Amino acid sequence: MQNNRLLLDSAITALAPAIWGSTYLVTTELLPPDRPLLAATLRALPSGLVLVLMFGRVLPTGIWWWRALVLGTLNIGAFFFLLFYAAYHLPGGVAALVTSVQPFLVLVLAALLLGDRIRPLHVMACVCASAGVALLVLKATARLDFVGVVAALAGAACMASGIVLTKRWKRPVGLLPFTGWQLTAGGLVLLPALLVFEGLPSEITTTNAIGFGYLTVLGAIFSYAVWFRGTDRLPAIGMSFLGFLSPLVATILGYLFKDQTLTIPQLAGAVILIGSIVLVQVTPARRPELVRA
């Protein structure tokens, strides 16, 4: 019964990285070119304000003012900017491969901060998953951009730290207000950088508005609510492995909408990746805690 509940929670949480897998396609096809701060800010801040205003208008108290700022910066502000920067400066496959170091980081941080055990099976799954990502998305002609690679690595470190700290601190309020705190904090961190380094655009086309609307409603409000729900229920290492669904979905979307081909090595990579994700979900580091919805 407990395993069935765990698998159900994993399946629900998987919706978030599956949606995030469309970020590369939406960024390149619908958003203004070379505007990572604009994309990140408009994805986070409106979403956070909507959640805070619509669901209880609950504000942080005490230590949760700075905790919300830290989590908002790691999970949203810094991560969004680094994600979009990497998307603009690297092929999606290279960015996905670089960020596949995230589960390794989560293994170490969860052992240090949460007391989770580092199991050899999880280390093996990390290696297999990275190999699966490489087969799935990396091409021989992939272009490397040093700053883009650094941004992707930093983004992976931010998300890994955010996962572990969110689980360690536990949310003090309902799911939607808690999500709103982080999206708002992340957006406010990004706003000054947007105004100083990029400025506001002279125009937003209908195509741009559709892209921003998609990233706000599905890519932020819905997906982050689902993601933070999963943080309550799943082991940290299980959460990090679900993130591998993003490059898998990105590859499928590239095949469907950008006339990309699917080779036998890519299909093999997809099988390895899915197998690694399932393996980690059924062998958690410790018994997950059941909390309120």
N, C-alpha and C positions, 0 to 999 in steps of 0.2 A: 504493500500500500504506500509506504514511504517512497519507494523507488518510483512508483507511478506518479506520485505528486511531484517528485523532483524532475522527472522527464517532462511533465506537463508545464512546469514553471520554465524549464529550459526552452521548450517549444515557443511559449509566449514571448520570452525574452529575446529569442532569436529574430523576432520581427524587427527589432530595432536595428541590428547590424545589417539585416537584409535591406532595409530601407536606406541605410547609410551607404550601401553599395552602389546606389544610384547617384551619389554625390558627384563622382567624376563625370558622368554623362551629362548631368544637369549643369555642372559648372562650365564645361566646354561648349555645350550646345545652347544654353539659354541665358547665361549670366554675362554681364559686361566683361570684356577681356582685361586681365591684369588688375583686378580689384579684389584681392583676397580679404582685406580689412572690411570693405563694404559688404562682401558676401557673408563674412563671419558675423558682423554686427547686426545686419538685418535678419539673420537667421536666429540670433539669440535674444536680443533685447525686446522686440515686439512680443515674442513668444512668452518670455518671462513675465512681462507686464500683464499680459492677458490672463495668465494663470494666477498671479498674485491678486489681481483685481476681481476675478470671477469666482475664485474658490476661497472664500472666507476672509480675504484681506488680512491674513495672518503674517506678522512680521517677526523676524528673528528676535530673540531676547538673550541677554547675557553673552556667554562665550560663543553663541551661535551667530553673532554678527561677524566675527572674524573667521569662524569655521565656514560659514556660507561663502565668504569672500574667497577663502582658500579653495574650497571645492568648486566654486563657480569658475575660478581662474583655471584650475587644473582640468576639470571635466568639460568646460565650455569655452571660456575666453581664449586661453593660450592654445588649447587643443584645436578649436575651430580655425584660428588664424594659421597655425602650423599645417593643418590639414589642407586648407585652401591654397596656402603657399606651395606646398608640395604638389598639389594637383595642377597648379599653373606651371611648375618648373620641372616636373618629372612625368614621364609616361605613367599611366595608372598602374601598370604592372610593376615597375620599379618601386613606386611609392608603397604599393601593397607588400612587396617583398621586404623592404626596409622595416616597415612597421610590424612585420611578423615577429620581431624580437620582443614584442610586448608580453607574451605569456612567460618568457624567461624572466623578465623583470617582475612580473606579478608573483611568480614562484618565490623569488628571493624576498620581496617585500612582505608577502603574506606569511612567510616563515618568521620574519623578524617582528612584525607588528600584530599578527593575528594568531600566531602559534600553530599555523598549518604545517603539516609535514611535507617535506619535499620527497615525493615518491619517485623511484627510478622510472616507473611507468609514465609519470607525467613528464619527466625530462625526455624520455623517448618520444612521447607524443609531441612535444614541442619541436624536436628535430624533424620528425616525420611531417608535421604540419608546415614547417618552413620549406621543406623539400616539395611538398604538395603545392604551396603557393608559387614556388619557383617554376615548377612544371606548368602550372596553370596560366601564369600571366607574364613570365619573363621571356623576352625574345632576344635573339642574338643581336639584333639591331637596336636594342634599347639604349636610349641616350641617358648618360649620367651627368647630373648637375650637382656639384659638391654642396652648394648651399641648400639645394632642394633635398639632398640626402640628409643633411644635418637637420633640416626642418622636420623631415619624416621621423627621424630618430627621436628628436625632442618631443614630437607629438605622441609617439609611443610611450615615452617616459611619463608624460603628463597624464595620459589615460590610465596607465598602470598605477600611478600614484593615486589618482582619483578613485579608481575602483577600490583599492585597499583602504584608503582613508574613509571613504563613504561607508564601507562595511564596518570599520573599526569604531567610528563615531556614532553610527546609527542615527536615523532621522528622528527628530523630536516631535514632528507634526505629521499630518496626512501626506500622502504621496504627491498630490498635485501642488499644494503650497510649497513643499520641499523642492519639487522640480522647478517651480517658479522662482524660488530664491536663487537657485544656481544659474538658471538662464538669465535672470536679471543681473546678477552679480557679474557673470561673464560678459554680458553685453555692455555693462557700464565700464568694465575694464578695457574693453575694445574701443569704446566710443572716442576717448581722447586721441588714441593712436590713429583712428580713422580720420578725425578732423585735422590732425597735424600732418600726417604723412600722405594721405590720399585726397582728402577733401570730399565734399559731396558731389555726386555726378550732376552734370548739366541737364541730363534727361534720363528717364527710365522708360524703355520701350515696353510695349505690351508683352513681348517675348520675355524680357527681363522680369517683368512683374509676375508672370506665370512661374518662372523659375524661383523667384524669391518666395512666392506664395507656397509653392510645393515644399521648399526647404523649411519654411516657418511652421506650417501646419503638420506635415508628415515627418519632416526631417528633424524637427525640434520638439514641438508640443507632444505629439503622440509618441514618437520613438523614445524620447528621454523619459517620459512617464513610465513606459514599458521597461526601459533599461534600469531605472532606479528601483522599480518594483522587483526586478530580478536580483538586484544587489542585496535586497533584504533576504532573499530566499536561497540563493545559490552560493556555493563556494567561490572564492575570488578567482581561482584558477579556471573554474568552469565558465565564469563570466568572460574572462579574457579569451578563451578559446572560441566562444560564440562570435567574437569579433572577426574570425576568419571567414565568416559568411559574407563579409563585405566584398573581398576580392572575387569570391565565387559568383556573387550576384553581378558584380561589375563585368566579369567576363561574359556571363550569359547575356547581359544587356548589350554589350559590344557586338556579340554575335547576332542578336535580334535587330538592332537598330543602326549599326555602323558597318554592316557587311564584313565583319571579321569572321575568320574561320575557326573551327574547333578541331584541333589535331589530336592524334592518339596520345601524345604526351600530355596535352592539356586535359583530356578525359581521365588519364591515369592520375594526374595531379588532383583533379576534382574528387576522385574516389578516395585517394589518400587523405585529402583534407577532411572530407565528411567522416571517414573512419576515425580520424584523430579527434574530431569534435565529439563524436558519440562516445568514444572510449573514455574521454575525460569526464563527460557528464555522468557516466555510470560508475566512475571510481573517484568520488569526491575526496578531498583532503581530510575532511571531517564532516560529521553530521550537520547538515544545514539547519539554521534556526528558523522556526516558523513564526512569523510576525503578522501584524495586522495589515489589511489591504490598504 
